[in-house]
Amino acid sequence: MNPDIERFERWAATYDKSPMQRWLLRPVHAKMLDLIGRARPDDPPSRILDIGCGTGRLLKAASVRWPDAELSGVDPAEGMIAEAKRLNPGGEFKVASAELLPFADEAADLVLSSLSFHHWIDQERGQQEIARVLRPGGWFCLADHTFVLTRLAARKVRTRTQVGRLLASVGLAVKRQARARFILITLAQKASA
């Protein structure tokens, strides 16, 4: 098993109690949802998919903002999926990776990914899958760190420019980029049909 997945399996039961939730994840999630809300104020999403959903905290926050949206999430760690189901009992959660999403073409109009991108085995393949499951005109919001020391530790961290190029290569146009602490948040849109 992948060491990252093993670590998150062990961490699943206590993940939400980590100080990282308050210090990092909640502010990043709030910034992501604010960017999306400003980009589409009169167009609430009907189906939201969170890739690398962990315990489902981002989807829970999204459900407060968009209570009528269907919630779906994937994560390669079974323990994280179990916690996400507990937190979001009405959602659809599956054990899966970004590189092989178990959803039909054009199944979601908003896809999220928060601080999991640097863990993906094949980021290009993951982005292709996101473009496949997004409806025309749909939005993708990616938050991941660009911390230099992480790049030195051989993580798959991308710069602002590299993220933009990667998204463009799968037909997603970057509309806005912002920072929350040392996290880069990128909001991109798939072309309308």
Backbone as a chain_set.jsonl record, in Angstrom:
{"seq": "MNPDIERFERWAATYDKSPMQRWLLRPVHAKMLDLIGRARPDDPPSRILDIGCGTGRLLKAASVRWPDAELSGVDPAEGMIAEAKRLNPGGEFKVASAELLPFADEAADLVLSSLSFHHWIDQERGQQEIARVLRPGGWFCLADHTFVLTRLAARKVRTRTQVGRLLASVGLAVKRQARARFILITLAQKASA", "coords": {"N": [[0.845, -1.188, 0.0], [0.401, 2.267, -0.634], [2.494, 4.56, 1.056], [1.514, 7.117, 1.855], [-1.269, 6.732, 1.842], [-1.494, 4.757, 3.799], [-0.68, 6.233, 6.05], [-2.738, 8.137, 6.239], [-4.866, 6.425, 6.68], [-4.297, 5.515, 9.296], [-4.557, 7.928, 10.602], [-7.171, 8.748, 10.325], [-9.287, 8.524, 12.329], [-8.64, 10.475, 14.21], [-8.125, 12.757, 12.815], [-9.78, 15.065, 12.481], [-9.466, 16.284, 14.907], [-7.048, 17.426, 14.933], [-4.8, 20.19, 15.376], [-4.203, 21.341, 12.988], [-6.549, 21.516, 11.551], [-7.956, 23.796, 12.526], [-5.984, 25.782, 12.253], [-5.075, 25.657, 9.572], [-6.693, 24.149, 7.573], [-9.491, 24.917, 7.843], [-9.402, 27.809, 7.356], [-8.425, 27.734, 4.695], [-10.423, 26.254, 3.383], [-12.613, 28.007, 3.76], [-11.748, 30.211, 2.244], [-11.625, 29.035, -0.309], [-14.39, 28.439, -0.771], [-15.44, 31.015, -0.68], [-14.196, 32.212, -2.948], [-15.353, 30.669, -4.984], [-18.068, 31.245, -4.577], [-18.108, 33.991, -5.175], [-17.479, 33.896, -7.872], [-19.617, 32.637, -9.038], [-22.216, 33.798, -8.197], [-25.023, 33.747, -8.6], [-25.565, 31.222, -9.383], [-25.954, 28.455, -8.069], [-24.216, 25.411, -7.264], [-25.27, 22.173, -8.374], [-24.319, 19.605, -8.068], [-21.625, 18.591, -6.187], [-18.311, 17.556, -6.143], [-15.744, 16.258, -4.22], [-12.383, 15.729, -4.338], [-10.058, 13.651, -2.868], [-11.207, 13.832, -0.377], [-10.905, 13.377, 2.341], [-12.024, 13.547, 5.651], [-14.379, 14.754, 4.982], [-14.892, 17.416, 5.662], [-14.709, 19.787, 4.079], [-16.797, 19.396, 2.256], [-18.93, 19.385, 4.036], [-18.894, 22.062, 4.903], [-19.43, 23.252, 2.412], [-22.019, 22.341, 2.035], [-23.454, 23.877, 3.803], [-23.372, 26.366, 2.643], [-24.477, 25.816, 0.113], [-27.159, 24.303, 0.334], [-28.852, 22.661, -1.191], [-27.332, 21.181, -2.895], [-26.081, 18.121, -4.248], [-23.825, 15.953, -2.663], [-20.651, 14.546, -3.184], [-17.807, 12.474, -2.677], [-14.398, 11.407, -2.932], [-11.732, 9.375, -1.799], [-8.594, 7.802, -1.323], [-8.182, 6.472, 1.071], [-9.75, 4.242, 3.121], [-10.539, 4.618, 5.79], [-10.796, 7.405, 5.984], [-12.942, 7.821, 4.257], [-14.963, 6.486, 5.678], [-15.22, 8.21, 7.886], [-16.04, 10.539, 6.529], [-18.541, 9.758, 5.559], [-19.883, 9.515, 7.973], [-19.916, 12.181, 8.862], [-21.283, 13.439, 6.798], [-24.032, 12.255, 6.195], [-25.896, 12.12, 4.082], [-24.436, 12.161, 1.771], [-22.558, 10.886, -1.085], [-20.006, 8.668, -1.034], [-16.883, 7.332, -2.033], [-14.248, 4.943, -2.135], [-11.523, 5.815, -3.814], [-9.142, 6.999, -6.253], [-7.829, 10.131, -7.512], [-7.013, 9.708, -10.067], [-8.628, 7.844, -11.239], [-11.659, 8.261, -11.395], [-14.778, 7.264, -10.123], [-17.16, 8.082, -11.579], [-19.666, 9.215, -13.878], [-19.203, 10.734, -17.144], [-19.279, 14.275, -17.216], [-20.6, 14.608, -14.731], [-20.573, 16.345, -12.536], [-20.935, 19.756, -11.456], [-19.29, 21.273, -9.952], [-16.093, 20.8, -8.844], [-13.884, 19.998, -6.254], [-10.69, 20.2, -4.654], [-8.681, 19.873, -1.977], [-5.662, 20.343, -0.638], [-4.684, 17.805, -1.342], [-3.573, 17.339, -3.759], [-0.729, 17.247, -4.068], [-0.244, 14.712, -3.239], [-1.156, 13.013, -5.184], [-0.575, 10.353, -7.411], [-0.348, 10.485, -10.212], [-0.586, 13.405, -11.445], [-1.295, 14.64, -13.869], [-2.994, 12.772, -15.095], [-5.011, 12.74, -13.166], [-6.017, 15.373, -13.475], [-7.051, 15.149, -16.049], [-9.146, 13.401, -15.548], [-10.743, 15.009, -13.911], [-11.506, 17.012, -15.731], [-13.011, 15.396, -17.381], [-15.207, 14.581, -15.728], [-16.411, 16.98, -15.141], [-19.107, 19.134, -15.903], [-19.89, 20.965, -18.94], [-18.953, 24.336, -18.663], [-18.6, 24.037, -15.994], [-16.943, 24.275, -12.749], [-13.69, 24.127, -11.247], [-11.973, 23.954, -8.257], [-8.915, 24.18, -6.875], [-6.783, 23.664, -4.2], [-3.604, 23.825, -2.953], [-0.346, 23.376, -1.499], [2.519, 25.452, -2.111], [4.874, 25.487, -0.988], [8.279, 25.964, -0.652], [10.134, 24.318, 0.745], [8.773, 21.914, 0.776], [8.867, 21.196, -1.884], [11.55, 20.644, -2.048], [11.607, 18.326, -0.603], [10.856, 16.449, -2.377], [8.158, 16.268, -3.01], [5.239, 16.396, -5.072], [4.856, 19.203, -5.875], [3.531, 22.085, -7.344], [4.195, 25.149, -9.074], [2.504, 28.354, -9.316], [2.367, 29.052, -12.06], [2.88, 26.545, -13.267], [0.648, 25.082, -12.396], [-1.379, 26.486, -13.73], [-0.672, 25.949, -16.432], [-0.983, 23.146, -16.501], [-3.728, 22.845, -15.971], [-4.782, 24.216, -18.197], [-3.952, 22.483, -20.187], [-5.812, 20.453, -20.105], [-8.137, 21.619, -20.8], [-9.199, 23.46, -18.997], [-9.765, 26.668, -17.928], [-7.958, 29.019, -16.128], [-9.4, 31.183, -13.865], [-9.103, 32.668, -11.576], [-6.628, 33.178, -9.073], [-5.531, 32.797, -5.75], [-4.212, 33.327, -2.439], [-4.061, 31.571, 0.646], [-2.692, 31.696, 3.582], [0.175, 29.83, 3.11], [-0.828, 28.543, 0.95], [-1.811, 27.915, -2.351], [-4.635, 28.808, -4.103], [-6.581, 27.886, -6.75], [-8.938, 28.743, -9.111], [-10.736, 27.412, -11.681], [-12.336, 27.08, -14.906], [-14.316, 24.975, -16.944], [-14.762, 25.01, -20.438], [-17.83, 26.173, -21.895], [-20.336, 24.283, -23.596]], "CA": [[0.0, 0.0, 0.0], [1.076, 3.554, -0.701], [2.752, 5.078, 2.416], [0.609, 8.237, 2.157], [-2.587, 6.178, 2.16], [-1.353, 4.109, 5.11], [-0.624, 7.284, 7.073], [-4.071, 8.704, 6.396], [-5.695, 5.379, 7.308], [-4.034, 5.563, 10.736], [-4.895, 9.25, 11.089], [-8.576, 9.054, 10.054], [-10.127, 8.667, 13.519], [-8.287, 11.673, 14.981], [-7.776, 13.809, 11.861], [-10.543, 16.288, 12.718], [-9.046, 16.876, 16.18], [-5.724, 18.001, 14.732], [-4.744, 21.664, 15.335], [-4.108, 21.73, 11.583], [-7.896, 21.849, 11.094], [-8.245, 25.183, 12.873], [-4.936, 26.677, 11.788], [-4.852, 25.638, 8.131], [-7.748, 23.674, 6.685], [-10.7, 25.755, 7.873], [-9.213, 29.047, 6.589], [-8.301, 27.425, 3.263], [-11.765, 25.892, 2.898], [-13.418, 29.225, 3.704], [-11.285, 31.005, 1.092], [-12.071, 28.337, -1.516], [-15.827, 28.626, -0.943], [-15.663, 32.431, -1.0], [-13.825, 32.424, -4.356], [-16.376, 30.039, -5.823], [-19.298, 32.018, -4.422], [-17.976, 35.253, -5.917], [-17.424, 33.613, -9.312], [-20.921, 32.176, -9.513], [-23.142, 34.172, -7.12], [-26.421, 33.438, -8.92], [-25.586, 29.904, -10.014], [-25.505, 27.479, -7.072], [-23.92, 24.106, -7.835], [-26.24, 21.121, -8.081], [-23.571, 18.438, -7.594], [-20.26, 18.941, -5.807], [-17.428, 16.409, -5.958], [-14.488, 16.595, -3.543], [-11.358, 14.714, -4.603], [-9.191, 13.645, -1.696], [-12.141, 14.487, 0.545], [-10.581, 13.162, 3.742], [-13.168, 13.294, 6.526], [-15.568, 15.409, 4.443], [-15.104, 18.745, 6.251], [-14.961, 20.791, 3.043], [-18.152, 19.173, 1.756], [-19.862, 19.838, 5.082], [-18.937, 23.523, 4.793], [-20.107, 23.57, 1.151], [-23.451, 22.062, 2.184], [-24.057, 25.002, 4.52], [-23.502, 27.443, 1.653], [-25.353, 25.345, -0.966], [-27.84, 23.178, 0.975], [-29.561, 21.789, -2.138], [-26.369, 20.458, -3.743], [-25.721, 16.732, -3.963], [-22.428, 15.892, -2.259], [-19.916, 13.315, -3.47], [-16.397, 12.581, -2.34], [-13.534, 10.239, -3.09], [-10.455, 9.392, -1.097], [-8.039, 6.447, -1.388], [-8.1, 5.883, 2.407], [-11.066, 3.779, 3.567], [-10.866, 5.242, 7.07], [-11.259, 8.768, 5.724], [-14.283, 7.707, 3.672], [-15.88, 6.141, 6.773], [-15.458, 9.438, 8.644], [-16.806, 11.455, 5.672], [-19.929, 9.273, 5.563], [-20.444, 9.835, 9.282], [-20.119, 13.625, 8.935], [-22.208, 13.828, 5.724], [-24.779, 11.01, 5.949], [-26.638, 12.138, 2.825], [-23.515, 12.224, 0.634], [-22.099, 9.664, -1.762], [-18.558, 8.605, -0.848], [-16.276, 6.134, -2.59], [-12.798, 4.785, -2.043], [-11.001, 5.944, -5.182], [-8.093, 8.004, -6.433], [-8.114, 11.177, -8.501], [-6.645, 9.231, -11.406], [-9.661, 6.939, -11.756], [-12.872, 8.681, -10.691], [-15.902, 6.365, -10.414], [-18.323, 8.891, -11.902], [-19.931, 9.354, -15.311], [-18.795, 11.971, -17.797], [-20.081, 15.473, -16.955], [-21.445, 14.293, -13.576], [-20.537, 17.381, -11.495], [-20.693, 21.109, -11.951], [-18.245, 21.862, -9.125], [-15.143, 19.824, -8.305], [-12.976, 20.593, -5.282], [-9.572, 19.4, -4.155], [-8.016, 20.679, -0.968], [-4.436, 19.815, -0.026], [-4.401, 16.405, -1.675], [-2.947, 17.314, -5.082], [0.678, 16.847, -4.0], [-0.202, 13.276, -2.944], [-1.61, 12.229, -6.333], [0.503, 9.63, -8.088], [-0.251, 11.007, -11.574], [-1.364, 14.638, -11.44], [-1.844, 14.89, -15.203], [-4.139, 11.869, -15.258], [-6.052, 13.254, -12.28], [-6.628, 16.547, -14.095], [-7.863, 14.658, -17.171], [-10.371, 12.852, -14.962], [-11.56, 16.142, -13.469], [-12.096, 17.596, -16.941], [-14.017, 14.442, -17.881], [-16.416, 14.546, -14.898], [-17.014, 18.318, -15.064], [-20.059, 19.531, -16.946], [-19.475, 22.186, -19.634], [-19.181, 25.523, -17.841], [-18.372, 23.687, -14.594], [-15.813, 24.899, -12.073], [-12.769, 23.323, -10.451], [-11.216, 24.755, -7.301], [-7.773, 23.412, -6.389], [-5.952, 24.316, -3.19], [-2.467, 22.998, -2.568], [0.758, 24.238, -1.093], [3.626, 25.726, -3.023], [5.949, 25.703, -0.031], [9.561, 25.592, -1.251], [10.735, 23.168, 1.446], [8.066, 20.71, 0.356], [9.429, 20.831, -3.188], [12.862, 20.045, -1.79], [11.372, 16.98, -0.063], [10.455, 15.641, -3.526], [6.712, 16.206, -3.185], [4.807, 16.863, -6.386], [4.313, 20.538, -5.673], [3.616, 22.881, -8.565], [4.118, 26.602, -8.943], [1.303, 28.993, -9.877], [2.435, 28.924, -13.522], [2.748, 25.131, -13.618], [-0.753, 24.712, -12.193], [-2.116, 27.075, -14.847], [-0.381, 25.19, -17.658], [-1.573, 21.821, -16.382], [-5.168, 22.974, -16.143], [-5.031, 24.579, -19.598], [-3.717, 21.31, -21.039], [-7.0, 19.583, -20.097], [-9.292, 22.412, -21.189], [-9.729, 24.252, -17.89], [-9.186, 28.015, -17.955], [-7.804, 29.636, -14.817], [-10.142, 32.439, -13.746], [-8.604, 33.436, -10.439], [-5.737, 32.503, -8.136], [-5.399, 33.544, -4.501], [-3.45, 32.63, -1.397], [-4.521, 31.49, 2.032], [-1.443, 31.32, 4.231], [1.122, 29.489, 2.044], [-1.573, 27.674, 0.048], [-2.304, 28.519, -3.587], [-5.985, 28.383, -4.475], [-6.808, 28.172, -8.164], [-10.305, 28.52, -9.579], [-10.711, 27.255, -13.134], [-13.633, 26.744, -15.479], [-14.365, 24.216, -18.194], [-15.481, 25.753, -21.473], [-19.218, 25.795, -22.135], [-20.52, 23.525, -24.852]], "C": [[0.888, 1.249, 0.0], [1.278, 4.097, 0.72], [1.85, 6.25, 2.813], [-0.763, 7.712, 2.575], [-2.548, 5.502, 3.526], [-1.378, 5.14, 6.235], [-2.009, 7.878, 7.308], [-5.061, 7.689, 6.965], [-5.533, 5.43, 8.829], [-4.559, 6.858, 11.361], [-6.403, 9.533, 11.063], [-9.402, 9.336, 11.307], [-9.841, 9.944, 14.307], [-7.992, 12.896, 14.1], [-8.484, 15.129, 12.169], [-10.188, 16.968, 14.032], [-7.682, 17.548, 16.08], [-5.787, 19.532, 14.764], [-4.659, 22.19, 13.903], [-5.49, 22.115, 11.023], [-8.18, 23.335, 11.309], [-7.252, 26.144, 12.234], [-4.849, 26.772, 10.272], [-6.092, 25.297, 7.317], [-9.007, 24.536, 6.699], [-10.51, 27.075, 7.131], [-9.098, 28.807, 5.08], [-9.67, 27.083, 2.693], [-12.658, 27.117, 2.777], [-13.041, 30.082, 2.496], [-11.725, 30.367, -0.228], [-13.548, 28.619, -1.786], [-16.172, 30.074, -1.252], [-15.329, 32.732, -2.458], [-14.888, 31.862, -5.294], [-17.665, 30.849, -5.775], [-19.265, 33.337, -5.164], [-17.996, 35.031, -7.419], [-18.789, 33.234, -9.876], [-22.013, 32.504, -8.494], [-24.593, 33.781, -7.369], [-26.588, 32.056, -9.53], [-25.097, 28.851, -9.015], [-25.241, 26.115, -7.713], [-24.995, 23.073, -7.455], [-25.55, 19.854, -7.597], [-22.113, 18.837, -7.397], [-19.485, 17.645, -5.556], [-16.132, 16.898, -5.323], [-13.516, 15.433, -3.728], [-10.302, 14.8, -3.511], [-9.959, 14.248, -0.535], [-11.793, 14.307, 2.012], [-11.832, 12.86, 4.538], [-14.428, 14.054, 6.103], [-15.863, 16.791, 4.987], [-15.408, 19.817, 5.201], [-16.368, 20.625, 2.475], [-19.202, 19.611, 2.772], [-19.997, 21.355, 5.027], [-19.655, 23.958, 3.516], [-21.615, 23.354, 1.272], [-24.176, 23.155, 2.961], [-24.319, 26.141, 3.535], [-24.499, 27.087, 0.554], [-26.121, 24.115, -0.482], [-28.556, 22.228, 0.018], [-28.619, 20.954, -3.006], [-26.214, 19.013, -3.279], [-24.228, 16.708, -3.68], [-21.839, 14.533, -2.583], [-18.462, 13.539, -3.103], [-15.673, 11.274, -2.594], [-12.258, 10.466, -2.296], [-9.909, 7.974, -1.171], [-7.953, 5.748, -0.028], [-9.505, 5.523, 2.897], [-11.488, 4.427, 4.879], [-11.378, 6.661, 6.907], [-12.678, 8.748, 5.151], [-15.308, 7.371, 4.756], [-16.22, 7.386, 7.603], [-16.294, 10.428, 7.831], [-18.279, 11.046, 5.621], [-20.614, 9.61, 6.884], [-20.792, 11.328, 9.369], [-21.176, 14.116, 7.937], [-23.075, 12.633, 5.354], [-25.565, 10.982, 4.639], [-25.756, 12.13, 1.588], [-23.191, 10.861, 0.068], [-20.572, 9.658, -1.701], [-18.022, 7.269, -1.328], [-14.773, 6.136, -2.358], [-12.271, 4.781, -3.473], [-9.92, 7.011, -5.196], [-8.533, 9.023, -7.475], [-7.895, 10.674, -9.919], [-7.686, 8.305, -12.034], [-10.96, 7.221, -10.995], [-14.057, 7.811, -11.096], [-17.21, 7.132, -10.661], [-18.44, 9.005, -13.421], [-19.358, 10.663, -15.84], [-19.793, 13.075, -17.431], [-21.05, 15.28, -15.786], [-21.525, 15.419, -12.546], [-20.373, 18.757, -12.118], [-19.745, 21.894, -11.053], [-17.387, 20.734, -8.567], [-14.162, 20.582, -7.424], [-11.817, 19.644, -5.005], [-8.751, 20.292, -3.234], [-6.86, 19.911, -0.325], [-4.247, 18.31, -0.203], [-3.59, 16.285, -2.962], [-1.502, 16.827, -5.046], [0.845, 15.371, -3.642], [-0.564, 12.417, -4.16], [-0.418, 11.583, -7.013], [0.735, 10.198, -9.484], [-1.153, 12.241, -11.681], [-1.994, 14.932, -12.798], [-3.08, 14.036, -15.44], [-5.302, 12.317, -14.375], [-6.765, 14.46, -12.87], [-7.483, 16.154, -15.305], [-9.201, 14.112, -16.668], [-11.304, 13.977, -14.489], [-12.243, 16.793, -14.665], [-13.194, 16.686, -17.493], [-15.311, 14.514, -17.067], [-17.091, 15.913, -14.75], [-17.981, 18.545, -16.221], [-19.494, 20.74, -17.698], [-19.872, 23.413, -18.817], [-18.942, 25.28, -16.359], [-17.07, 24.267, -14.067], [-14.988, 23.883, -11.305], [-11.995, 24.266, -9.546], [-10.173, 23.86, -6.647], [-7.006, 24.24, -5.371], [-4.824, 23.357, -2.833], [-1.296, 23.917, -2.237], [1.822, 24.348, -2.186], [4.877, 25.969, -2.207], [7.265, 25.142, -0.566], [10.174, 24.37, -0.576], [10.052, 21.855, 1.071], [8.578, 20.246, -1.002], [10.781, 20.165, -3.014], [12.734, 18.624, -1.247], [10.796, 16.047, -1.124], [8.946, 15.42, -3.614], [6.382, 16.764, -4.562], [4.096, 18.198, -6.252], [4.56, 21.35, -6.934], [3.558, 24.367, -8.236], [2.799, 27.082, -9.536], [1.249, 28.81, -11.404], [2.247, 27.478, -13.955], [1.309, 24.637, -13.45], [-1.589, 25.233, -13.359], [-1.914, 26.318, -16.144], [-1.045, 23.819, -17.637], [-3.087, 21.878, -16.59], [-5.522, 23.314, -17.591], [-4.881, 23.371, -20.514], [-4.899, 20.345, -21.073], [-8.277, 20.378, -20.357], [-9.946, 23.191, -20.065], [-9.002, 25.594, -17.857], [-9.136, 28.593, -16.549], [-8.512, 30.99, -14.826], [-9.611, 33.31, -12.621], [-7.659, 32.561, -9.622], [-5.572, 33.416, -6.921], [-4.575, 32.711, -3.533], [-4.212, 32.655, -0.087], [-3.349, 30.886, 2.783], [-0.439, 30.994, 3.115], [0.496, 28.542, 1.019], [-2.023, 28.473, -1.167], [-3.677, 27.937, -3.902], [-6.223, 28.844, -5.901], [-8.234, 27.809, -8.52], [-10.273, 28.516, -11.1], [-12.086, 26.825, -13.623], [-13.454, 25.967, -16.781], [-15.189, 25.016, -19.197], [-16.908, 25.25, -21.6], [-19.329, 25.097, -23.474], [-20.901, 24.428, -25.988]], "O": [[1.98, 1.258, 0.569], [0.335, 4.098, 1.512], [1.464, 6.367, 3.976], [-1.348, 8.192, 3.546], [-3.472, 5.66, 4.323], [-2.031, 4.932, 7.257], [-2.406, 8.097, 8.453], [-6.001, 8.07, 7.663], [-6.521, 5.391, 9.562], [-4.96, 6.869, 12.525], [-6.86, 10.469, 11.718], [-10.153, 10.311, 11.331], [-10.724, 10.442, 15.006], [-7.644, 13.958, 14.617], [-7.864, 16.191, 12.124], [-10.571, 18.118, 14.251], [-7.219, 18.168, 17.037], [-6.732, 20.116, 14.233], [-4.999, 23.343, 13.637], [-5.582, 22.949, 10.122], [-8.591, 24.038, 10.386], [-7.639, 27.199, 11.732], [-4.58, 27.847, 9.736], [-6.5, 26.079, 6.458], [-9.536, 24.85, 5.633], [-11.376, 27.445, 6.338], [-9.617, 29.59, 4.284], [-10.035, 27.575, 1.625], [-13.385, 27.256, 1.793], [-13.912, 30.614, 1.809], [-12.145, 31.064, -1.151], [-13.917, 28.995, -2.898], [-17.105, 30.335, -2.012], [-16.086, 33.426, -3.135], [-15.27, 32.502, -6.273], [-18.282, 31.108, -6.808], [-20.275, 33.763, -5.724], [-18.478, 35.884, -8.164], [-19.079, 33.48, -11.047], [-22.667, 31.597, -7.979], [-25.321, 33.509, -6.414], [-27.623, 31.751, -10.122], [-23.954, 28.402, -9.102], [-25.974, 25.709, -8.615], [-25.547, 23.107, -6.355], [-26.12, 19.104, -6.804], [-21.458, 19.346, -8.306], [-19.953, 16.756, -4.844], [-15.499, 17.83, -5.819], [-13.793, 14.303, -3.325], [-9.729, 15.859, -3.255], [-9.43, 15.076, 0.206], [-12.335, 15.02, 2.857], [-12.624, 12.003, 4.144], [-15.441, 13.999, 6.8], [-16.968, 17.301, 4.801], [-16.274, 20.664, 5.418], [-17.058, 21.617, 2.24], [-20.246, 20.148, 2.399], [-21.11, 21.877, 5.098], [-20.409, 24.931, 3.535], [-22.399, 24.096, 0.68], [-25.382, 23.338, 2.795], [-25.361, 26.795, 3.59], [-25.272, 27.936, 0.111], [-25.772, 22.994, -0.851], [-28.838, 21.089, 0.391], [-29.077, 20.106, -3.773], [-26.216, 18.723, -2.082], [-23.451, 17.364, -4.372], [-22.44, 13.497, -2.298], [-17.948, 14.652, -3.206], [-16.245, 10.189, -2.489], [-11.779, 11.591, -2.147], [-10.685, 7.022, -1.091], [-7.679, 4.549, 0.025], [-10.349, 6.403, 3.068], [-12.662, 4.751, 5.064], [-12.296, 7.077, 7.614], [-13.513, 9.571, 5.525], [-16.41, 7.92, 4.749], [-17.375, 7.588, 7.977], [-17.169, 11.091, 8.388], [-19.162, 11.903, 5.639], [-21.796, 9.952, 6.902], [-21.846, 11.691, 9.892], [-21.878, 15.091, 8.202], [-22.874, 12.044, 4.292], [-25.868, 9.9, 4.138], [-26.267, 12.094, 0.469], [-23.504, 9.826, 0.656], [-19.923, 10.546, -2.255], [-18.609, 6.217, -1.076], [-14.119, 7.179, -2.38], [-12.541, 3.86, -4.244], [-9.803, 7.816, -4.272], [-9.488, 8.801, -8.22], [-8.521, 11.16, -10.861], [-7.625, 8.02, -13.23], [-11.309, 6.499, -10.061], [-14.316, 7.637, -12.287], [-18.231, 6.858, -10.03], [-17.451, 8.905, -14.147], [-19.065, 11.581, -15.074], [-20.997, 12.834, -17.348], [-22.192, 15.736, -15.844], [-22.463, 15.444, -11.75], [-19.755, 18.908, -13.172], [-19.424, 23.046, -11.346], [-17.889, 19.827, -7.904], [-13.674, 21.653, -7.784], [-11.961, 18.426, -5.114], [-8.204, 21.314, -3.646], [-7.065, 18.96, 0.429], [-3.716, 17.632, 0.676], [-2.987, 15.243, -3.223], [-1.094, 16.063, -5.92], [1.95, 14.835, -3.731], [-0.302, 11.214, -4.16], [0.631, 12.208, -7.168], [1.88, 10.374, -9.9], [-2.343, 12.123, -11.975], [-3.12, 15.425, -12.859], [-4.096, 14.528, -15.931], [-6.455, 12.273, -14.803], [-7.988, 14.562, -12.778], [-8.524, 16.763, -15.552], [-10.247, 14.33, -17.28], [-12.52, 13.888, -14.656], [-13.435, 17.093, -14.61], [-14.197, 17.171, -18.016], [-16.398, 14.51, -17.643], [-18.226, 15.991, -14.281], [-17.701, 18.189, -17.366], [-18.685, 21.476, -17.133], [-21.002, 23.506, -18.338], [-19.063, 26.2, -15.551], [-16.207, 24.694, -14.834], [-15.516, 22.903, -10.779], [-11.428, 25.257, -10.007], [-10.509, 22.901, -5.952], [-6.624, 25.378, -5.644], [-5.069, 22.211, -2.455], [-1.264, 25.078, -2.643], [1.986, 23.474, -3.038], [5.829, 26.588, -2.683], [7.343, 23.959, -0.897], [10.682, 23.479, -1.256], [10.691, 20.803, 1.054], [8.708, 19.046, -1.245], [11.121, 19.233, -3.742], [13.644, 17.811, -1.409], [10.3, 14.969, -0.797], [8.508, 14.458, -4.245], [7.164, 17.518, -5.14], [2.892, 18.307, -6.486], [5.644, 21.312, -7.516], [2.951, 24.779, -7.248], [2.074, 26.318, -10.173], [0.209, 28.456, -11.958], [1.524, 27.212, -14.916], [0.814, 23.864, -14.27], [-2.412, 24.504, -13.911], [-2.871, 26.069, -16.877], [-1.605, 23.381, -18.642], [-3.653, 21.051, -17.305], [-6.467, 22.752, -18.145], [-5.601, 23.248, -21.505], [-4.984, 19.507, -21.971], [-9.378, 19.865, -20.156], [-11.12, 23.549, -20.16], [-7.775, 25.644, -17.767], [-10.154, 28.65, -15.86], [-8.255, 31.832, -15.686], [-9.661, 34.538, -12.697], [-7.865, 31.354, -9.497], [-5.485, 34.638, -7.048], [-4.283, 31.542, -3.784], [-4.906, 33.617, 0.242], [-3.051, 29.701, 2.635], [-0.228, 31.835, 2.241], [1.205, 27.828, 0.31], [-2.552, 29.575, -1.031], [-3.85, 26.72, -3.959], [-6.088, 30.024, -6.224], [-8.684, 26.694, -8.258], [-9.842, 29.483, -11.729], [-12.892, 26.282, -12.868], [-12.577, 26.258, -17.594], [-16.196, 25.625, -18.838], [-17.176, 24.059, -21.437], [-18.509, 25.302, -24.37], [-21.094, 23.96, -27.11]]}, "num_chains": 1, "name": "protein.A"}
